[in-house]
Amino acid sequence: MGHYAVLDDFISLFLGVNVVGDIKIGEGAYLGISACAINQKNIGEWSIVGDGVAVARDIPPKIVAVGVPARIIKNIGKDGEKKNGS
């Protein structure tokens, strides 16, 4: 865990998660096994970051992200509408 990491309430960090540097993890966010977030990234509230994901850019709130580097596959906002991965 980095010196300047900020963790909000109700987050879930699982085995092998690496958080290095100036990271903000929003309320209710979930980081899967061996997920990695390095330096000046934000993981939005209630977002889900899958197992083994490398967070290379900010993850907006209420998003599901998977892959290396992280790719958004779904918006889990109030309408639950799926977004195109990019």
N, C-alpha and C positions, 0 to 999 in steps of 0.2 A: 504494500500500500504506500503510495507516494506521500510525501510530507504535506502537500497542499491539496490532497484529495478531499472532496466534500461529498458526504453521503447523507442523503435525506432519510426520512422514516420509511419503514416497511420494505426495504430493499432485500433482495435475495442474491447472495453471492455463493457460488458453489465451488467445490473442490478444484484447486488449481487455477483459479481466476487470478490474473495479473492486472493490477491497476497501478500505473507508474506515472508520476508527475502530476500536473495540474488538471485533475479530472473532476467533473461534477456528475454525480449519479442521482437522478431525480427520484422522487417518492414513488415507491411501488415497483421500481425497475427490477428486472430479473436478468442476471448474467449467468449463463449456463456453464457447465464444466469446461475448464481450460480456456474460457474466453479471455481476451486480452485487449486492454484499452491503454494506449500510451500517449501521454503529453497533450494537454490542451484540447481535450475532447469533452463533449457533453452528451450524456445519455439521458434522454427525456423521461418525464414521468410516465410510469406504467408501461414502458417499452419492454420488449422481450428480445434479448440478445442470445442467440442459440449457442449450443455447445461448440467450442473450438473456434469461435468467430474472432477475427482480428478487426477491431474497430479502428478504421483509418480516417474516419470523418465523423462529424456530429450525427447522432441518431435523434430524430425529432421525437416528441411525445407520442405515446400510443402507437408504436410501430413494432412490427416483427422484423428482425434482421438476421440473416444467416450468411455463411460463406467467408472466404478469405480472398480479398477484403470483404467487410460487411456489405451486404446488399439488401435493400429494403424489399420485402416480398409481400407485406400486408400492412394495411392501416387498420388498427383495431379501435379507432375512434368511435364515437357514438353511432355512426351509420354502419360501421364495420365493413365498408366497401374496400375491395382489394385494389391496391395500386400496382402499376407496372413497376417491375424491378429496375433500378438504375443506380 
